[in-house]
Amino acid sequence: MKYVSGPYFEPDFDPLLDRFGTPGVVVDNETREDCTLVKVDSVNRDGVLLEMVQLLTDLDLVISKSYISSDGGWLMDVFHVTDQVGRKLTDPSLPEFIQRALVPSFHRAGRPSPKFTTCLGNVVGPGGPDVSDCAALEFTVHDRPGLLSSITSVLADNGCHVASGQAWTHNGRAAGVLYVTASASGGAAAAPPMNPGRWARIERLVNAVVDARENVTGERRWVRASEPVQGRVHTERRLHQLMHDDRDYESGPAPTPVDEELFSMGEKAAIARTARRAETRVSIDGWEERGYAVVKMTSRDRPRLLFDTVCALTDMHYVVFHATVGSQGPLAIQEYYIRHKDGRTVDSNAERQKVARCLVAAVERRATHGMRVEVRAADRSGLLSDFTRVLREHGLSLLRVELKRHKDEAVGIFYLVTDTGGEVRSEAVRAVQTRVAEMDISLNIVKEAPGWPPVRKTSVPAPPVGGPQAQERPRPSLGTLLWSHLGKLSNNFSSIRS
């Protein structure tokens, strides 16, 4: 299909890019009253967009809206962000931190790696979560009740301690990345490192447990234990890679095309039109004149949505040249102009179907289902095995797990359903609470993510009386021309929670 509409392209846009100098980061608190604009301009390189989105996400920032443009070998991206409680960003060290984190070649020789403490108290950089001294146990397997309990039981029985990690389920498949250390007897303190042969033995034992619980002949599975190493892939990106390689996207019906009118109508009309619509929809068309595939997506708005989508496109080896991301009420709206790394667009119908399925899977893997509970306890060896065994004994299964360690305390977020996939009853949770309290484990139900959605601390400015034409014209400089170019990609979007 020939694509007949698209974003505005400035005729002199490409030549202007050659005149720009050093990459930089601007944190703008003046333009908007309700959010901070983080503007990044840099020489374009492979994977830099994902690095940006990943960094902003790790900084516990809410990306409410974004404009992305990287044609001509240069990128200029604008992200509308707040912290988790809806406040603007005021830390003066943030621009330098983002620049040094995103552009390693601009780090000054001899200076320490950048570090930043987020609004939630999490440390990004040195002093933050470090898994370089941990082995990594990765797995993809058919999902079933008691899976994580069986795996962690093997680890505990063989003197291994789960320091942190995550596990996801989607379309009947499960994937996990657990960071494991050898534990000293009686606690979580690290014992002398295990030799490579012992990690190979752990891998065989976990594989045997997974194999013993398989009821389907020829069911695909994959287990790998790797030694501690520097520079691991971001955990959540690794989970996307594992589930993509496991082909979790193949199940289910073909994705439904988007409602094209949502990309042009006002917010109130879109909210009324989509009040009961929550499914993820994808349409992919070709824009032959520019040589792009145009991907349009609508889905329920939620945290980390932009990260998940960009992960999927990057790992399928597609390059995002332009994008607009926003929302209409509870509905997130995303539009991407992409090409494959080899220059192709999405040529065949089969390829369009695969890309659409992969994008839907990337969105749905993290969709919030089940009862969300937070678990806290003094970190110790066998803690995760003990807790998951109690869940198993009470007929509860896990949809998603997030594990981390804060000083000497272990913190876990678990999404629970019954073994049959049903809603968890309050009596079952109370029974689990009573049982785990005997193990000095605290369990609390979380109604919704803390601080989410963020409450705006400032109001959105009203438009000028004279309408858009009455606004002050930007100065005719190279920078304003390029930012104007980004703004012209879309004028109808509100905010996306990511």
N, C-alpha and C positions, 0 to 999 in steps of 0.2 A: 504494500500500500504506500502510495506517495504521501509524505507528510507535507501539508501545505501551510502550516503556521508554526511559529516558533519564536524564540527570544530575539530581541533586537541586537544586531551586530553593528558596531561603529565601523565605518569603512576604513578609518585610519588606525584601528585598534592594534593589529599585528605589528606595524612598523613602530608604534610608540613603545612597545614592550622592550625593544632593543636599547632604548635610552635610559631605562631604569637602572639604578645602582644596587647598593647593598640591600639584601633582604631585611625585613624588619617586622616588628609587632607593635601595633598601636592599640592601647586600651582606652576607648573613648567613652567617657561618662557624661558628655555634654549634649550629644545629639538626641538621646532619648531619655525620658524621665523614668521609664519603667524598667530599663535594663541597661547593661553595659554592652557596647559593641567591641568585639575583639576582631581587629582587622589584621590579617596576615598577608604579606606579599613576599614572594620568594621565587627564585628560579625553580621551575617545576622539575620534580624528579620522581622516580617510581615509588609509589606507596606513601607519598607525603601527605595526601589528603587523609588517609586512614590514620597516620601518625597524629595529625592535628586533632581529629575527632576523638581518638583514643586518649590523648593527653587531656583534653578538656573534660572528658568523661571521668578519667581517673582523678582529676582535680575536684570532683564532686560538684561540677557546675551543671546547671540546667541549660541546655541549648534550646532556646525557644523558637529560633528562626535562623535560617542561613541562606546565603547566596554564595555560590561557588563558580569560579571561572578560571580556567587554566589553559586557554588557547594560546598559541604562539610561543610556547616554551616558558611561560611565566604564569604564576598563579596569584590571584588576589581573591581572598575569601573573607567573607564577613559573617561572624557568628553573633547572634543576639543571646546574651547569657546573663544569668543571675546565679547566686548561690542557692542552696537547697531551701532556704526560707524566703526567697524572693527578693533579696537585697542586691544592690549593685556591688561591683567589685572595687574595693578601695585600697587594697594592699599595693604599695608603690613598687614592691619587688616583683610583682606578677609579670609585667611585660618582659623583663630581662630573663626571668625563669622560663617563660614560654619560648622565647627566642633561642636560648641556649639549649633547651630540651629538643626543639624541633630542628635546629640547624647545627649539628655537631661540628661542622667545619669552622663555625664562628666562635667556638669555645676558645677562650684565651689559654695559652699554654701555661701549665703549672697551677691553674686555678682548680679548686675542687668541683666535683660534679654538683649541679644545682639541686636544691632541696626546697620543698614548699609544704607547709601545713595547711590543709584544707579547712573549710568551715565546719566540717564534721570531726575535725581533729586527726584525720588520717594524714600520714606523712608520705609524700611522693618524692622519690629520690633517696639518697643515703639516709638511713635511719628508718625508712619505711619497710614494708613487707619485703623480705629477701628470701628467695627460695634457692639461691645458688648453692647452698650447702645441703640441699635436699635431693633425694632421688625422686623421679617422677614416675608414677604408675598411671598409665593411660589405658583406657579400654573403650570399646564399642561392642555392644551385645544386644540381643533381644531383651526388652524390658520385662520384668516380672517381679512379683512381691518378694521381698527379702534379699534382693540382689546385693545392695550395698552392705547389708548386715553380713552376708556370707563372705564378701571380699574383705571387709575390715576385720572379721574374725580371723581369717588367715593371717593378716598382717600382725594382729595383736599376738597370736599364738607363736609367731616367729620373731618376736622382739622388735617390731616396727611400730613407730608412732606416726600418726597422720597429723602433720603440723598445720596444713591448710589444704584447700582445694575446692573444686566445684564439680557438680554432676547435673546433667540435664536429661530430660526424656522428651521424645517427640515421635509421633506416628509409630508407637510400639517399639522404638529403639531407645537405647540408653547409652550415654557417653559420659566419661568422667576423667578428670585430671586430679590426682591426689599427690601431694608433695609429702614425701615420707622420709623419716630419719630413723636410724637405729636408736632405740631408747634404752637408757640406763634402767636397771632393775628398780621398780617401785616408783618411777616418775617419768616425766617427759623430757628430762635433761638428756642431751645428746651423749651417746656412748661413743667410743672410738669408731670411725667410719667402717662400714662393712666392705669386704672385698668384693670385686666385680662378680666373682662366682656366686656369692650369696644373693646378689640381686637377680642373677639369672635363675637361681633356685626359687626365689619369691615369684618371679614371673611364671615359672612352670606350675607352681602350686595354685596361683590364682587362675591360671588357664584351666587347670584340672577341675577346680570348683565350678567355674563357669560351664565347662563341658559337661560335668556331672548333672547340672541342673537344666541342661537343654533337653527339650522334649521333641524338637523338630529335627529330623535328620537333615544334615547339610546346612543347618542354620549358620549364617555367617557371624563371625565374632573376631575380635582382635584385642590382644593384650600385649603391652610392652612396658617393661621396667627399665628405665635409663638411669645411669649414674648422675651424681651432681655435676652441673655444668653451668658456666656463666652465660648470660644472654639468652635465657629461654624466651620462647614466643609468649606473648601476652596470653594469660590463661583463657580468657573468654574468646579471643580469636582462635586459640588452639581448639577449643570445644567446637566452634563453628567448622573448623577444618576437619575435625574428626567426624562430625555428623554428616558433613558434605561428602567426605570420602566413603562413608558408610551408606550413602544414597538414601538417607531418610526422607528426601524430597520426592521419592518415586511413588509413595502411597497416596491414595486419595484421589478425588476428582480433579480435573484440570481447573486452574484458577479462573475466576470470573473476571471479565473485563471491567475496567473502571467506568464510572459514570462521568463522561467527558464534561458535562455541564458544571460539575463541581469545581473544575479548574478555572472557571470564569465568573461564577455567581458570587454574590456577597455572602458574608458570614452568617447573617440571620437566616437567609434562604437556605443555605447549605445545612445549617443545624436542623431546621425543620424537615429538610429532605432526608437527612441521615440519622434521625433520632433513634431508629431501631436497627441501624445497619452497623454491624461490628466486624464482619468478615474482611479478611485481607484480599484486596483485588489488585490485579496487575494487567496492564496493557502495554504492548511493545509494538511500535510502528517504526518505519524507516523514513528518514529525511534525506532523500537522495541528493538534493542540491548541496548540502553541507557534509554529507557522508557520515551522518550520525544515526545510531539507533536511539529512539526516544522512548524512555521507560517512564510510565506513569503508575504511581501506586497510591492506594488509599487503604487505611487500616485504623484500628483504634489507637489513639495517641497513648504513649506510655514512655517511661524512662528508657534511655539507651537505644531508642529506636533507630536514630541516625547511625550510631555506631554499628548496629547489627546489619543494616542495609549496606553500608559502605564496606563492611567486612565481606559480605557475600559477593559484591561486585569485584572487589580486589582479588579475592581468592579464585574467582572465575576468570581472572586475567583481563578484566575490562577496565578501561581508563575513563574516569569521569572528567569531561571537559567543561560542562556547565551543569548547574543544578539549582533548583529552588526548593526549599523545604519549609513547610509551615503547617497550619492547621485551620480547620473551620469547626469551631466548637470542639467536640470530643474526637473529631475525625482528623487524623494526620494525613497530609497530602504531600507527596514527594514527586519530583519530576527531574529526571536525569538525562543528559545528552552524552552518550557513551560510544566508544569504539573498542574493539578488541586490541590487545597489544600489537598484534600483527597488522593492524589497520582495517580489519574487516568490521562490518557492522553485524547485527544479528540477522543473517541472511535467510535461513530456511525456517519454515514453520516449526519443524522439529526442534531447532535451536531456540526459537522463541518460547516454545512450551517448556523446554528445560530451564531456561533462564528465569521464566516466570515462576516455575515450581520452586527453584532454588531461593528466590527472593521471598516467596511466601513462607517457606520453611525457616529462613533466617529470622523472619518476624515472629513466627509462631513458637519457635523454640523457647523463647523467654516470656511468652504471654503468661500472665498471672492466672493460675488456676489453683484450686485447693485451698486449704486453710494454712495461713502463714503463721508460723510460730518461731519465736526467738529463744535460743537455748544458751545459757551461760554456765560455766563451771571452771574451777581451777584446772588448768591444763595438766593432763597426766596421761600416761601410757594406757591405751585400751579404752579411752573415754568414748570415742565414736562407736567402737564396737559395742560397748555396753548400752549406749543410748539407742542405736538402731536395732539391737536385739529386743529391747522393750517395745519399740514400735511394732516390730514383727509379731511379738507375742500378743499384741492387742489388735491385730488385724489391720494395721495401717501401712500404707505404702508411700513412697516418696516420688514426687514429680520433679522437684528441683532442690538442690542443696548448695549452700554457700558457706564455706568454713574459713575462719581466719583466727589469728592469735593476736591478742593485744597484751603485751607484757607477759604476765603469767596466767592470763585468763583466756580460755577458749570460747569463741563466740560462733554460733551457727544459726543460719536461717534455713528453715525446712518448710517446704510446701507439701501438705499432707492430703491424701485421699484414702478411702477404704481400699482393701485389697481388690474389690470389684469395681473400683473407680468412682464410687459414690461419695457424697458429701460426708465429712466427718461430724459425728454427733458430739455435743458438748460433754456427755457422760464419758465417752471414750477418752477425750482430752483430760478430763479430771482424773480418770484412772491412771493415765500415763503420768500426769503431774505428781500424783501421790507416790507412784512407784519410783520415779527418777529422783524425787526429793530425798529418798532414802540413800541415794548415791551422791548427794550433795550437788545435784544438777537442778538449776532453775529453768523452768519452762513457762513462757508467757505467750498468749495469743496476740498477734499484731493485726489490728483491724485494717490498717493500710500502711504503706511505707511512711516512716517518720518524715514530717516536713513535706509530704507530697500529696497533692500538687502544691507548689510553693505559693504562699500568699504574698501578693505584690505589696511592697512597703511604700510604693509611690504610685501615683495615678498616671494613666496614659493621657498625654496632652490632647486637648480637643483640636480639631483641624481649624485653620484660620477661617474667618468669616467669609472671605472671598473664595474659599475652596483651594484646591491644589495650585491653581494658577497664581494665587496671591502669596505663595511661599517665596522666601528669599532664594534667589538664583545662586547656585554655587559658582565660585570663581573659576574661570576657564583655565585651569591648570591640568597637567598630565594626570595628577592624582584624582582630581574631581571627575575628570573624564572617565577614568577607569572605574571609579566607584559608581558613577552614573550608569556605566555599562552593566555593572552587576545588578543595580537596582531595577533596570529595565527588564531583567529576566522575568520578574513577576511583581505584580502590584496588588494581588488579591489575597495573599496569605496572611494569616494571623500567626499563632505560635505553635510550635511542636514541643512536646515534653520529651527531651532526650538527654 
